[in-house]
Amino acid sequence: MRDEAVDLRHAAAQRLDRRLAGAPPMRLPTGFAPTSFQRRRLGMLLDILDAVLGRERTGVTTHEIARRHVYSAMTIGRGNEWKSSAERRRTQRLIDEALALMNGGYRALLRG
């Protein structure tokens, strides 16, 4: 079974070897770094994960996570409007995605 990321790993090893030998940094190979959209999304997922993991200490709710990290201008209140909203469903999906990253999903990021 072939490692699909072998070329990317090889490029990373070459970059490290060059830097250890004192060479100046090279341009990053394609696929090596996340796009600006991916960086923003990963940052948001990490913020959400921090909030979720701190729930016992802070008592933060899904509604507060949505307002602080996903929908800064959200006007939906609590109760039935919130419970049936697309914003709540998306926030819950983002929470699930953040937890999945923590529980091993980050490996897919490292593979590219």
C-alpha positions as a printed NumPy array, in Angstrom:
array([[  0.   ,   0.   ,   0.   ],
       [  1.525,   3.305,  -1.128],
       [  1.669,   6.287,   1.207],
       [ -0.336,   8.967,  -0.624],
       [  1.591,  11.735,   1.11 ],
       [  5.063,  10.379,   0.313],
       [  5.912,  13.302,  -1.993],
       [  4.823,  15.863,   0.582],
       [  6.746,  14.049,   3.329],
       [  9.826,  13.92 ,   1.104],
       [  9.605,  17.667,   0.441],
       [  9.239,  18.324,   4.183],
       [ 12.284,  16.172,   4.959],
       [ 14.312,  18.011,   2.296],
       [ 13.276,  21.388,   3.731],
       [ 14.296,  20.29 ,   7.228],
       [ 17.623,  18.915,   6.018],
       [ 18.416,  22.156,   4.153],
       [ 17.526,  24.311,   7.174],
       [ 19.612,  22.138,   9.52 ],
       [ 22.53 ,  22.619,   7.128],
       [ 22.107,  26.401,   7.419],
       [ 20.443,  27.096,   4.073],
       [ 17.865,  29.894,   3.847],
       [ 14.188,  28.893,   3.887],
       [ 12.747,  27.624,   0.627],
       [  9.338,  28.425,  -0.764],
       [  6.669,  26.121,   0.678],
       [  5.584,  23.336,  -1.674],
       [  1.989,  23.322,  -2.915],
       [ -0.299,  21.679,  -0.39 ],
       [  2.15 ,  22.172,   2.465],
       [  0.374,  25.05 ,   4.174],
       [ -3.353,  25.652,   4.635],
       [ -5.095,  28.347,   2.599],
       [ -6.261,  31.517,   4.358],
       [ -9.816,  30.105,   4.441],
       [ -8.551,  26.872,   6.003],
       [ -6.496,  28.821,   8.574],
       [ -9.541,  30.892,   9.591],
       [-11.738,  27.785,   9.806],
       [ -9.161,  25.836,  11.828],
       [ -8.743,  28.819,  14.147],
       [-12.507,  28.944,  14.647],
       [-12.629,  25.191,  15.323],
       [ -9.866,  25.525,  17.927],
       [-11.725,  28.407,  19.603],
       [-14.893,  26.299,  19.631],
       [-12.977,  23.33 ,  21.045],
       [-11.531,  25.485,  23.842],
       [-15.033,  26.69 ,  24.691],
       [-16.488,  23.171,  24.667],
       [-13.69 ,  21.741,  26.8  ],
       [-14.125,  24.572,  29.289],
       [-17.896,  24.074,  29.614],
       [-17.733,  22.491,  33.065],
       [-15.726,  25.417,  34.371],
       [-17.434,  28.255,  32.486],
       [-20.928,  26.902,  31.845],
       [-20.854,  28.192,  28.249],
       [-23.857,  27.095,  26.169],
       [-24.113,  26.194,  22.49 ],
       [-25.954,  29.492,  21.974],
       [-23.035,  31.426,  23.503],
       [-20.518,  29.476,  21.407],
       [-22.508,  30.39 ,  18.293],
       [-22.645,  34.066,  19.244],
       [-18.959,  34.318,  20.23 ],
       [-17.286,  32.188,  17.578],
       [-19.585,  31.646,  14.594],
       [-22.266,  34.346,  14.308],
       [-20.986,  37.536,  15.932],
       [-24.037,  39.523,  14.764],
       [-26.57 ,  36.823,  15.662],
       [-29.917,  38.178,  16.842],
       [-31.655,  34.856,  17.475],
       [-32.66 ,  34.563,  21.082],
       [-32.962,  31.469,  23.185],
       [-35.915,  29.123,  23.282],
       [-37.901,  27.751,  20.356],
       [-36.448,  30.15 ,  17.799],
       [-32.908,  29.026,  18.659],
       [-33.779,  25.341,  18.971],
       [-35.24 ,  25.21 ,  15.462],
       [-32.638,  27.443,  13.789],
       [-30.12 ,  26.601,  11.085],
       [-27.558,  28.507,  13.184],
       [-27.963,  26.039,  16.037],
       [-27.605,  23.058,  13.707],
       [-24.491,  24.511,  12.056],
       [-22.953,  25.364,  15.422],
       [-23.55 ,  21.813,  16.618],
       [-21.922,  20.442,  13.447],
       [-18.903,  22.698,  14.059],
       [-18.698,  21.494,  17.674],
       [-18.8  ,  17.895,  16.436],
       [-16.09 ,  18.669,  13.863],
       [-13.882,  20.321,  16.506],
       [-14.235,  17.292,  18.784],
       [-13.492,  14.953,  15.87 ],
       [-10.272,  16.885,  15.146],
       [ -9.258,  16.472,  18.76 ],
       [-10.039,  12.754,  18.681],
       [ -7.713,  11.894,  15.818],
       [ -9.071,  13.9  ,  12.893],
       [ -6.004,  16.124,  13.012],
       [ -4.085,  13.237,  11.428],
       [ -5.944,  13.836,   8.155],
       [ -4.686,  17.445,   8.248],
       [ -1.13 ,  16.25 ,   8.665],
       [ -1.509,  13.915,   5.694],
       [ -2.583,  16.84 ,   3.531]])
